[in-house]
Amino acid sequence: MALPLLHDYALSSACYRVRIGLNLKRLAYARVTVDLLKDEHRAAANRAVNPQGIVPTLEIDGHVIGQSLAILDYLDARDPEPRFVPRDAAARARVLQKMLAVAADIHPVNNLRIRRYLADPLGQDDAAVTEWQCHWMCEGLAALEAMAAADGTAFLSGETPGLADICLVPQLFNARRIELDLASYPELCRIDAALGTIDAFAAAHPDRLTSPAAC
Ligand SMILES: N[C@@H](CCC(=O)N[C@@H](CS)C(=O)NCC(=O)O)C(=O)O
């Protein structure tokens, strides 16, 4: 049986989520690089697997799946342990609430295509685009910090790492890339540090990728 194939870009946080998920499920996988800086995501080859012209895409079990959260949902349904979301309805809703705070509210407005559009045609300079990113990240992370502090659990998803954690780590990686001061988010930093000691998370870090995708 062929290994799952991830259409991946090392620095993409949506791809980073999928790498963590594959590692947590202990699924070996192959990677093909889609270089966003060379606009390879917009080319016909990537659109053939991902009509949105974005990454990630996972080829697995004869299926071609786009959208990181759809991929993670597939992996969780395919191999239920370790679970990405709890069974209990209330706990599940809380994990999804935190996950969506990142994946639906912080990440989309800071994406490459959004930043490019702010620059051209909207004419914003680099400083303004960075200010945009910092604003939306700070607002979103402050809300997430409040949720984490209120819950006081070992991880963002509860006492074991789950879907909210899978989204948190790449988002904080993004925040550090733009040198955002994370001192106001001590709970998130504590959780992030704990997650960094777990192999499945550590091995998915962009710096750990040894193929040409690491850039
Ligand atoms: N909601 C999508 C977001 C995917 C996405 O936006 N990927 C980014 C990289 S993190 C991308 O391909 N960006 C290309 C662009 O914005 O032009 C998912 O979770 O998979």
The ligand as an ORCA input file, in Angstrom:
! r2SCAN-3c Opt
* xyz 0 1
  N      -8.549     26.556      5.510
  C      -7.447     26.008      4.777
  C      -6.371     27.041      4.681
  C      -5.267     26.568      3.799
  C      -4.357     27.717      3.456
  O      -4.756     28.856      3.470
  N      -3.116     27.369      3.174
  C      -2.169     28.408      2.922
  C      -0.856     28.078      3.548
  S      -1.007     28.060      5.328
  C      -2.019     28.609      1.447
  O      -2.035     27.695      0.675
  N      -1.857     29.879      1.078
  C      -1.660     30.262     -0.267
  C      -2.110     31.662     -0.490
  O      -2.651     32.269      0.443
  O      -1.921     32.136     -1.594
  C      -6.912     24.757      5.477
  O      -7.071     24.685      6.707
  O      -6.371     23.871      4.823
*
